[in-house]
Amino acid sequence: MTQFPTLSVITWAPFVGAVLIMFLARHRPLLVRWIALVSAGTSLALSIRIYALYEREAAGFQFYEELPLVPPLGINYQLGVDGMSLLMVLLTSIIIFAGVFASWTVKERSQEFYALLLLLVTGVYGVFVSLDLFVLFLFYEIAVLPMYLLIGIWGSSGEVRPQGIFGWAFRRTGVGTKEYAAMKLTLYLLFGSAFILVGILALYVASGSVSFSFLEMEQIRFDPAVQSWVFLAFYVGFGILAGIWPLHTWSPDGHASAPTAVSMLHAGVLMKLGAYGVLRLGLGLLPDGATQWVWLVGAIACVNIVYGALSAMAQTDLKYVIAYSSVSHMGVVMLGMATLTESGLNGSIFQMFAHGIMTGLFFALVGLVYEKAHSRAIFSMGGFGQMMPGIATAFTIAGLSSLGLPATAGFVAEFLTFLGAWQSAYSWWLFPGVLGAFLTSVYVLRVTKQIFWGPKSADPHFQHLPDAQGPEWVALVILVATLVLFGVAPGIAIGPVDTATVPLLLRLGVLP
C-alpha cells in the first residue's frame, strides 16, 4: 500500500486554501476566514500526528516522499523530517493556526491578506521538510517574497520611532513607515538569498554527483577549502534571516510595521528558517567549515544577546521592545549552535521552538492592545490589567518565559544552551549569555509593570478597554498552553531533537 503523503499535505494544504480563497470567496469575508482556518487546522492536525508517530528508536528522516522533477539536473521533490525539522513543523502549524484567529478581525482586503499569509506559510513548511537543496531554495523564496506585500499593504507606520544611539538619524530619514520597512526587509533577505544560492550551486558542482539531494551530499566529505567559504556563505545568507548582528536591522522595522499574524510568523517562524538553514546545511554538510568558524558564530551570538537586550531596554514603542528582544533571543539560538555540544545543540533547537511560541504570543498580545487602545507608546499606557485581565495574564506568562522562569519553555531552552556554552571550548560565552538573561528580566518586568500592573493611566482614551473576545481567546489559550506544557514536560521536545543532534555531532567529530 502506498504511504499517505503526509508531509505533502501539511505543506500544500495552506496553498490550496490560498487558491480557494482567491477564486471561491470573493466578497465573502467569513468564508475567507473559515477556509484559512480549515487549511491551517489540517496542517496542525497532521503535524501533531507525525509528531506522535515519529519513531525515536529508528531516528533519521522519516515520512519520506520522493518525486522526480528535473532528472537530468538531479532535482527531485524529496521530503522528510527528522527530530529537528519535526519540531519546526509543529511550531509552524501552531503559530499559523493561532495567527488565523489573531487576525479574525482583519477587514481591509481580507481575501488577499489571507491568501498571501497562507502562501507564505507554504514556503515555510517547504523549507523545513525539503531534502533537495534546489527545492528548499525555491520554498525559501516563496516564504520571503509575500512579506513585502503583507507589510507594505496591511502594515502600520509606527507612532513611536526606534530609540538608541542612531535615533536622531532614524527621525531625520523617516524610518518607521511601513513602506520603508517592507522594502528594507525585502532587500536584506534577497541579498541573503544570493549567498545561499551561491553556496548551494558550489556544493552541487563540488559534489560531482549531479544531484541536489541533501542525503547524497551528506555522504560526501567536501574539500576543507570549499567547506570554509561555503559555510561562511550559508552563515551570512541564512544568518540575515536569523537576525545576526550587524545584519539584523531589517528585523525590528519589519516586526514593528507588520500586521499581527505576520509579526507572529515573522518572529515566531521566519527567523527560525535562518537558524535552521545554518544548522541543516552549514553544520550538516560542512563539518570542517563549521568547526573552523564556530568561534565567529559564537562571538557574534554573544553580541546579539547583549546588544539586542540593551536595545530593547532603550525602546518606547512596545513592538520595538519585542522586536529587539527577538534579536537577543536569536543570539541564544546561534550560541547554542556554536557550542558544538549535545546540550548546546538541543538547547538551540528547543530555543527556536520556545522563542517561536513565546514571541508569537507576544505579538498577538501587542496586536490586541494596539487594536483596542490604538497606542504602542509604553509610557502613555498604564493599569490595563484592571480592564483586560486575560491579556495582562497572558502577557505576564510570555514575559516570564522570555526571561527564563522555571516551568516555562524558555527556562529549559536557555538552561541547556548556557550549559552547552560552559561545556564548550569557549566557556566565557556563558557570561554574556547570562548577562543577556538578566537584562531581559529588566525590560520585560518594566514593560509588564508599566502597561498592565502599574497605576492606571489618566488618559480618557484608556478608561474603558475590552479584554480579549471570541476568536482572540483561542489564539491566546493555544499559545499559553503550549508554552507551559513544553516548560513542564520538556522531554516531549528534547526526545525527538536528541535523535537529530547526536548523529550531527558524530559527523562533526566532537562525539566519540
C-alpha atoms as one frame of an Amber mdcrd trajectory, in Angstrom:
protein
   0.000   0.000   0.000   1.292   3.430  -0.928   2.224   5.597   2.034  -0.071
   8.560   2.613   1.849  11.725   1.586   1.523  13.373   4.990   4.307  15.905
   4.530   2.968  17.000   1.142  -0.483  17.555   2.599   0.965  19.541   5.513
   2.976  21.671   3.085   0.379  22.237   0.382  -2.831  22.485   2.437  -2.223
  26.222   3.043  -1.527  26.726  -0.681  -4.798  25.002  -1.599  -6.516  27.238
   0.943  -4.953  30.313  -0.700  -6.190  29.238  -4.150  -9.702  28.565  -2.836
  -9.771  31.953  -1.136  -8.775  33.766  -4.332 -11.293  32.022  -6.585 -14.226
  30.979  -4.404 -14.529  33.512  -1.633 -14.714  36.916  -3.326 -16.616  39.429
  -1.206 -17.332  36.746   1.398 -15.029  37.593   4.327 -16.425  34.961   6.695
 -15.831  32.197   4.140 -12.291  33.519   3.655 -11.581  33.129   7.358 -13.065
  29.647   7.541 -11.087  28.414   4.527  -7.906  29.779   6.104  -8.799  28.141
   9.415  -9.551  24.737   7.863  -6.331  24.711   5.803  -4.232  25.762   8.808
  -6.084  23.277  11.021  -5.409  20.448   8.549  -1.677  21.126   8.705  -1.816
  21.360  12.507  -3.674  18.065  12.908  -1.254  16.225  10.614   1.764  17.861
  12.301   0.595  16.535  15.658   0.032  13.137  14.051   3.558  12.809  12.635
   4.975  14.104  15.923   3.174  11.316  17.758   4.124   8.656  15.174   7.791
   9.603  14.844   9.922   6.573  15.775  12.647   7.819  18.098  14.478   4.498
  18.109  14.798   4.496  14.327  15.738   8.208  14.253  16.846   9.675  10.908
  14.494  11.080   8.260  11.006   9.599   8.308   7.741  10.005   6.348   9.947
  10.114   3.241   8.487  11.162  -0.123  10.206  11.456  -3.492   9.116  12.512
  -6.964  11.473  13.312  -9.886  11.217  16.912 -11.103  14.178  17.566 -13.426
  16.099  14.242 -13.580  18.920  15.469 -15.902  19.895  18.090 -13.281  19.275
  15.854 -10.297  16.381  17.962  -8.994  13.798  15.907  -7.117  10.826  16.593
  -4.896  12.270  14.971  -1.757  10.572  15.405   1.598  11.369  14.020   5.038
  11.594  15.029   8.684  13.985  14.182  11.480  13.825  15.221  15.131  14.951
  18.755  14.315  12.595  19.558  11.445   9.759  17.690  13.179   9.731  20.287
  15.969   9.912  23.157  13.480   6.925  21.821  11.519   4.940  21.608  14.751
   5.968  25.165  15.651   4.858  26.481  12.261   1.489  24.760  12.412   0.743
  26.098  15.912   1.739  29.670  15.001  -0.265  29.845  11.755  -3.347  28.267
  13.373  -3.219  30.782  16.213  -2.399  33.544  13.719  -5.631  32.963  11.806
  -7.624  33.510  14.991  -5.497  36.533  15.932  -6.297  38.066  12.513 -10.005
  37.279  12.633 -10.894  40.994  12.685  -8.876  41.952   9.570 -11.338  43.742
   7.273  -9.225  45.535   4.671  -8.826  43.278   1.619  -9.089  40.188   3.818
  -9.178  37.906   0.774  -5.730  38.937  -0.439  -4.373  39.093   3.117  -5.220
  35.508   3.996  -4.154  34.211   0.576  -0.692  35.769   0.916  -0.424  34.616
   4.532  -1.144  31.015   3.529   1.264  31.247   0.588   3.986  32.422   2.969
   3.413  29.539   5.360   3.539  27.069   2.451   7.076  28.244   1.805   7.965
  27.870   5.483   6.728  24.273   5.625   8.581  23.516   2.408  11.925  24.700
   3.787  11.591  22.561   6.912  10.668  19.335   5.089  12.684  19.597   1.835
  15.629  17.241   1.377  16.544  18.626  -2.050  18.584  21.829  -1.816  17.175
  23.317  -5.027  13.587  22.741  -3.904  14.488  24.050  -0.439  15.730  27.271
  -2.030  12.516  27.652  -4.050  10.410  27.256  -0.917  12.702  29.726   0.869
  11.929  32.375  -1.744   8.203  31.632  -1.504   8.424  32.231   2.245  10.242
  35.550   1.859   8.574  37.397  -1.029   4.960  37.669   0.303   6.328  39.608
   3.295   6.779  42.707   1.128   3.092  42.922   0.232   1.836  41.864   3.664
   3.801  44.622   5.391   3.518  47.233   2.646  -0.290  46.955   2.367  -1.582
  45.797   5.744   1.217  47.046   7.978   1.273  50.139  10.166   3.613  53.094
  10.350   4.956  53.404  13.861   3.738  56.275  16.026   6.915  55.929  18.067
  10.235  55.693  16.270  13.081  53.405  17.343  15.351  54.782  20.016  19.048
  54.332  20.623  22.390  55.684  19.510  21.113  56.207  15.971  17.730  57.571
  16.987  18.485  61.023  15.557  19.219  59.515  12.141  16.049  57.460  12.237
  13.958  60.536  12.919  15.573  62.531  10.111  15.206  59.828   7.481  11.589
  58.927   8.095  12.226  55.444   9.419   9.084  53.888  10.847   6.853  53.846
   7.787   5.540  50.510   6.595   6.790  51.110   3.053  10.316  51.650   4.318
  10.149  48.522   6.497   8.760  46.343   3.681  11.423  47.416   1.178  14.263
  47.150   3.699  13.200  43.649   4.708  12.898  42.507   1.107  16.286  43.890
   0.034  18.099  42.420   3.027  16.574  38.968   2.577  17.121  38.889  -1.184
  20.733  39.891  -0.546  20.983  36.903   1.793  19.344  34.670  -0.822  22.201
  35.405  -3.220  24.712  33.974  -0.735  22.535  30.899  -0.196  22.176  30.244
  -3.924  25.923  30.583  -4.495  26.572  28.134  -1.656  24.089  25.569  -2.991
  25.486  25.762  -6.533  29.039  25.429  -5.195  28.136  22.226  -3.332  26.313
  20.894  -6.406  29.401  21.376  -8.581  31.840  20.170  -5.903  29.823  17.004
  -5.211  30.136  15.715  -8.776  27.066  13.582  -8.114  24.729  15.550 -10.387
  22.197  15.756  -7.575  20.881  18.379  -5.193  19.871  15.718  -2.663  20.814
  16.543   0.909  21.030  12.828   1.721  23.577  12.247  -1.050  25.634  15.330
  -0.227  25.673  14.304   3.422  27.769  11.274   2.439  30.414  13.431   0.744
  33.386  14.948   2.569  33.929  18.174   0.687  37.350  19.771   0.370  38.140
  21.806   3.533  38.807  24.961   1.496  35.384  24.646  -0.157  33.753  23.979
   3.199  35.354  27.073   4.696  33.993  29.672   2.298  30.676  27.924   1.607
  29.958  27.745   5.343  30.530  31.497   5.553  28.186  31.993   2.586  25.448
  29.962   4.304  26.090  31.710   7.612  25.706  35.166   6.071  22.794  34.177
   3.812  20.715  32.339   6.375  22.081  34.455   9.222  20.500  37.612   7.793
  17.091  35.972   8.167  18.072  34.801  11.664  18.866  38.411  12.603  22.609
  38.110  13.222  24.409  41.315  14.170  25.102  43.634  12.316  22.764  42.411
   9.548  19.713  42.462  11.821  18.406  45.984  11.287  15.668  44.909   8.857
  14.076  42.811  11.578  12.940  45.400  14.186  11.497  47.637  11.477   9.753
  44.675   9.854   8.348  43.484  13.175   7.090  46.924  14.135   5.311  47.581
  10.852   3.848  44.137  10.147   0.214  43.230  10.931  -0.342  40.912  13.883
  -0.349  37.498  12.162   2.615  38.468  10.006   4.575  39.608  13.065   3.749
  36.277  14.691   5.055  34.347  11.684   7.951  36.730  11.147   9.402  36.441
  14.646   7.918  33.077  15.545   8.872  31.100  12.438  10.658  33.044   9.675
  13.690  33.941  11.791  13.921  30.250  12.666  14.306  29.438   8.956  17.628
  31.238   9.084  18.920  29.352  12.117  17.582  26.090  10.677  19.449  26.713
   7.422  22.747  27.234   9.251  22.147  24.076  11.277  20.941  21.858   8.448
  23.222  22.972   5.627  26.106  24.627   7.468  26.732  22.085  10.215  25.117
  19.120   8.449  27.032  19.308   5.157  30.146  21.289   6.111  31.546  19.884
   9.384  35.099  21.116   8.747  33.874  24.593   7.846  31.647  24.651  10.919
  34.414  23.698  13.345  36.678  26.298  11.722  34.227  29.181  12.127  32.299
  28.390  15.326  34.368  30.941  17.190  32.960  33.644  14.920  29.394  32.321
  15.168  29.618  32.226  18.963  31.213  35.665  19.282  28.558  37.308  17.101
  25.875  35.420  19.028  27.158  36.957  22.267  26.944  40.411  20.669  23.384
  39.611  19.560  22.351  38.627  23.065  23.695  41.697  24.848  23.116  44.251
  22.082  19.528  43.076  21.499  18.721  43.250  25.213  20.266  46.718  25.628
  18.426  47.980  22.546  15.140  46.587  23.871  15.683  48.490  27.123  16.004
  51.760  25.172  12.728  51.483  23.226   9.475  53.313  23.980   7.394  51.530
  21.316   6.044  48.195  22.576   6.573  46.420  19.253  10.173  47.570  19.043
  10.798  46.151  22.518   9.603  42.715  21.426  11.457  43.061  18.110  14.838
  43.738  19.730  14.066  41.023  22.262  13.846  38.624  19.311  17.289  39.736
  18.135  18.619  38.902  21.605  16.895  35.537  21.811  18.058  34.531  18.329
  21.539  35.170  19.681  20.830  32.430  22.231  19.855  30.110  19.366  23.085
  30.793  17.484  25.129  30.498  20.694  23.788  27.012  21.391  24.620  26.029
  17.819  28.202  27.316  18.145  28.936  25.277  21.281  29.056  22.009  19.296
  27.861  20.148  22.384  24.824  17.918  22.818  23.326  20.193  25.483  24.006
  23.312  23.411  22.513  21.972  20.178  19.462  20.589  21.989  19.077  23.959
  23.709  19.459  25.823  20.414  16.715  23.839  18.674  14.460  23.920  21.722
  15.048  27.685  21.981  13.822  28.047  18.399  10.580  26.376  19.404  10.215
  28.097  22.779  11.016  31.539  21.416   8.734  30.946  18.448   5.748  30.246
  20.694   6.657  32.993  23.160   7.212  35.727  20.611   4.131  34.632  18.662
   2.161  35.126  21.878   3.854  38.481  22.493   2.959  39.850  19.076  -0.597
  38.530  19.281  -0.981  40.404  22.574   0.666  43.587  21.282  -1.702  43.471
  18.312  -4.694  43.159  20.644  -3.503  46.050  22.823  -2.935  48.240  19.762
  -6.320  47.319  18.282  -8.133  48.237  21.490  -6.029  51.143  22.818  -4.725
  52.443  19.446  -1.334  53.031  21.018   2.011  51.273  21.384   3.677  54.059
  23.381   4.735  52.272  26.570   4.823  55.234  28.911   1.469  56.659  27.840
  -0.338  53.476  28.893  -0.918  52.034  32.347  -3.180  49.933  34.535  -4.560
  47.880  31.658  -4.638  44.779  33.853  -7.755  46.142  35.552  -9.661  46.283
  32.266  -8.144  43.390  30.328  -7.017  40.794  32.915  -6.857  37.992  30.354
  -4.466  39.850  28.065  -2.441  41.001  31.084  -2.088  37.454  32.423  -1.049
  36.056  29.039   1.492  38.880  28.575   2.943  38.169  32.008   3.338  34.444
  31.223   5.037  35.282  27.910   7.333  37.680  29.760   8.244  35.079  32.367
   9.148  32.631  29.611  11.212  35.326  27.897  13.330  35.919  30.999  13.664
  32.169  31.580  11.491  31.415  34.596  11.245  27.708  35.553   8.088  25.876
  34.421   8.154  27.743  31.115   9.688  26.544  27.854  12.121  29.458  27.835
  13.832  28.256  31.015  14.621  24.794  29.667  15.922  26.183  26.376  18.212
  28.769  27.968  19.442  26.357  30.664  20.534  23.792  28.077  22.144  26.467
  25.905  24.095  28.003  28.775  25.142  24.539  29.955  26.437  23.835  26.466
  28.311  27.154  26.455  30.062  26.217  29.696  30.972  22.784  28.292  32.316
  24.215  25.025  35.852  25.242  24.141  34.855  28.852  24.804  33.355  28.697
  28.284  33.425  32.516  28.574  30.404  32.551  26.231  28.339  31.726  29.299
  28.798  35.176  30.815  27.310  37.357  28.030  24.525  34.775  27.795  23.642
  35.126  31.477  24.038  38.921  31.251  21.526  38.933  28.408  19.067  36.930
  30.506  19.470  39.438  33.346  18.899  42.417  31.037  15.864  40.655  29.576
  14.306  40.412  33.021  14.834  44.164  33.482  13.000  45.349  30.366  10.325
  42.634  30.432   9.348  43.319  34.041   9.481  47.086  33.443   7.167  46.920
  30.442   4.775  44.449  32.092   4.501  46.564  35.223   4.120  49.851  33.313
   1.380  48.741  30.930  -0.603  46.199  32.924   0.068  46.147  36.649   1.066
  49.739  37.424  -1.098  52.805  38.158  -3.966  53.381  35.799  -3.370  55.948
  33.056  -5.271  59.230  33.348  -5.746  59.400  29.565  -9.531  59.299  28.888
  -8.943  57.143  25.798  -7.727  54.302  28.059 -10.567  54.225  30.586 -12.807
  51.588  29.035 -10.893  48.963  27.108 -12.321  45.492  26.392 -10.480  42.262
  27.128  -9.802  39.584  24.518 -13.001  38.361  22.885 -14.184  35.376  20.859
 -11.548  34.027  18.442  -8.842  36.091  20.141  -9.138  33.878  23.203  -8.489
  30.773  21.106  -5.145  32.123  19.893  -4.054  33.127  23.397  -5.085  29.859
  25.048  -3.299  27.737  22.418  -0.032  29.652  22.735  -0.059  29.932  26.547
  -0.901  26.232  26.937   1.936  25.235  24.581   4.414  27.469  26.404   3.554
  25.945  29.767   3.224  22.345  28.519   6.714  22.279  26.989   8.089  24.015
  30.074   6.636  21.457  32.481   7.305  18.447  30.226  10.334  19.393  28.065
  11.025  15.751  27.256   8.233  15.956  24.681  10.585  18.076  22.576  14.045
  17.047  23.771  13.459  13.361  22.994  12.959  13.731  19.224  15.504  16.563
  18.975  18.220  14.400  20.533  17.788  11.850  17.751  18.928  14.541  15.291
  21.669  16.258  17.292  23.654  13.140  18.269  24.239  11.999  14.631  25.115
  15.593  13.742  27.746  15.765  16.484  29.165  12.414  15.353  29.533  13.822
  11.847  31.225  16.914  13.309  33.670  14.641  15.087  33.032  16.041  18.569
  31.496  12.815  19.940  33.463   9.552  20.107
